[in-house]
Amino acid sequence: MTDQTVAATVPTAVDGPTAPGRLRWVGRRVGAVTAVLPAVLTDGAVLAFALWTLLYHAALPLGLAPSVTFRTWLVACVVLALLAPPLRWWWRRRVGRAAPGGGTPETAGTDRGPGTDPEVEPPGRTPVAPRRWTVPVLFFGVVAAITAGLAGTPAGDGLSWWVPASAGAVAAVGAVLLTRRTWRVTPATRPPTPAPTATQSAYALLVSGLVAVASLLIARNTPDDVYYVGRSVWVAQRDVVPLNDFLFSENVLPAMASLPPTASIEVFAGALGRFLDIHAASATWYVLLPVLAVLAVLALWRVVQQWAPRRPVLAFTVAIAFLGLVAGPDAALGTFHLPRLYEGKGMFVSAVVPLMWYYLTRWFDDRSPRILVLIVALSVTAIGLSTTAAIILPMLAGGAALMMTLVGRWKAALAAGVAAVAYPVGAVIVTQVVLGQGTATGADAIVYDAEYTYRRTFEVGIVGVIGGLALWCGPLLVRRRTPALLAAGGTLTLSVLLVPGVLEWLAALTGISVVLWRVPWLLALPALVGLLCTVWLPTGLRAVRALVGVALAGVMVASFAAFATPMWSERSWVEVHDRPTWKLPQHRQSIVFWIDGLDRPDGFLLAPDTIMRTTPIVTSEMRVVLPRDFYLVEYDLTSQFAKDRLLLTRFASGAPADERPTPEEVAGALERVDVGTICVYGGNRYARQTAGELGYVEFASRRVPGRSGIVVCLRRV
């Protein structure tokens, strides 16, 4: 036998896997990683930011520099990332041994074994709610949605808000009873929700990547940025957390009572910019914002995938379209998504709320300690983003806990409630007791009634009707058992809050009127809007059901496009650029950088209000007379401090002739405020002439970039 013959008789398998086999193995591994990647990214981000917030809060009384806290956080994250795989392996082994009857890690760590649930009634009846109960709930839900959408429109002129509020309350109570009964008669299955496939997760990752790219090109000029981004700029340039006022003074005057220093995201952005040696605004808008966009989209995907009874990808697509197409200048959820994610409240409503509903669903299904840890971490993350968490999370967790208590799981409800609200509420209480901060002082500290609150978030007309259908009919469309039960709890909570007089009563009781218009945030509304296209039809033809779902999705998206204001519209106060930009009007940004480079005397800068509002976002070294008039309420609008600044701002901004302050009034205010430099537009001849008469001389001028006119600066001699 020749060597060639011997070689030919040896099986190829002994030499290792064939090339097609290796490719299939690699494909399976890539698919498995892709399928779990959204969960890994979002869970990892929650744990990492919770750790940052805890370190930041611990560093506040110690006076540690943000750069030190940031480096400590980085080291801790690296160490925990290295320890995660062995700890996960150890936990799986421990849980696998502890599981009843040799159960799997998925069934271990719960208080029931595989196939048993002592808290569920034996399934002896059909799990489908009786039609005679479902029809009235749907009827009242539709009535509430239509009348709520018409309220505030010419078609609904004279319609009392009691009509949608009463119908919505009846629908919400009916949904609670239906979902409770369905939960008790439907046997638990394992897993209760199919895991996302690699293709589904890849689609969600692709959408999140596209949204991240869009975040670099969309710029919304938000007045709140003077505080949020200005705080980051202060931290980056000075390596100090400003516990006192940093807008009107050099960290000397008392801080704004309505903004206690519990939020950590602005300090994180400033420390990140300092660490990377880039401007804090660039760190916020070029580095942090795209990451936040990815996480917000994936958070929405996770709750949609968990709650959708069918067609989760289609529902997710509709939810994303709702956020993109329903924005505008006021308070629709789209305005708090991509254009404002870097503001903590935007990330709270866009990512924390969907994730909290997801974690609560998993907790009540599995009661795994790991999920409870994630709930605690998410609550810490929430207060690190916005103090709104201390108001919204108790409402959210309360609605969920109520429903689980109704089905007998009061221990699980209590554990979840404490885990979700203890740290946020405790942090706010500490700031109120120790620092005397956290009140609702604000220029808009008024109570928005239920009708106006609904209109601001849900919109009016056909878009408002769709939002109402998602609110009051959504619980009947969500996956049975726990998802439907929790959705019904959220609907009941919000329906009670939308009853006339309830918000006013809460405002009088708690003094938090300034943020009560945010109560609709407790519900994952975009997810419920997306689930409207998953409605089930009593037909055996799957193709017909799928076609109807696609048609419903198309109708909803078309309605959003036709009757709402998209996120990228100028009516949403948004500009779209062809390259990454700061979220500022470019000519104002250029003017402030130019003024900052001038040889100016000591003292405050007086300029038109838009320029002064831009200055703290560019630099913390150049102090301006009035960063934003909204914040003057913190210092008493009737005080000389406030009056001088408002008078000078009218003077520099070019007020009409009948509102111009006299030269004598200007002279007194200039001296009391200590204004060293005055910069005005060339067309404001009264300001230029008056400033010259009062001893200021022109020393620099330049054309307004991209516009007609010039900017003239005068300095005190």
Buried (B, 14 or more C-beta within 10 A) or exposed (E): EEEEEEEEEEEEEEEEEEEEEEEEEEEEEEBEEBBBBBBEBBBBBBBBBBBBBBBBBEBBEEEBBBBBBBEBBBEBBEEBEEEEEEEEEEBEEEBBEEBEEEBEBBBBBBEBBBEEEEBBBEEEEEBEBEEEBBEEBBBBBBBBBBBBBBBBBEEBEEBEBEBBBBBBBBBBBBBBBBBBBBBBBBEBEBEBBEEBBBEBBBBBBEBBBBBBEBBBBBBBBBEBBBBBBBBBBBBBBBBBBBBEBBBBEBBEBBBBBBBBBBBBBBBBBBBBBBBBEBBBBBBBBBBBBBBBBBBBBBBBBBBBBBBBBBBBBBBBBBBBBBBBBBBBBEBBBBBBBBBBBBBBBBBBBBBBBBBBBBBBBBBBBBBBBBBBBBBBBBBBBBBBBBBBBBBBBBBBBBBBBBBBBBBBBEEBBEBBBBBBBBBBBEBBEBBBEEBEBBBBBBBEBEBBBBBBBBBBBBBBBBBBBBBBBBBBBBBBBBBBBBBBBBBBBBBBBBBBBBBBEBBBEBBEEEEBBBBBBBBBBBBBBBBBBBBBBBBEEEEEEEEEBBEBBEEBBEBBBEBBEEBBBBBBBEEBBBBEEEEBBBBBBBBBBBBBEBBBEBEBEEBBBBBBBBBBBBBBBBBBEBBBBBBBBBBBBBBEEEEEBBBBBBBBBBBBBBBEEEEBBEBEBBBBBBEBBEBBBBBBBBEBEBBBEBBEEBEBEEBBEBEBEEEEEEBBBBBBE
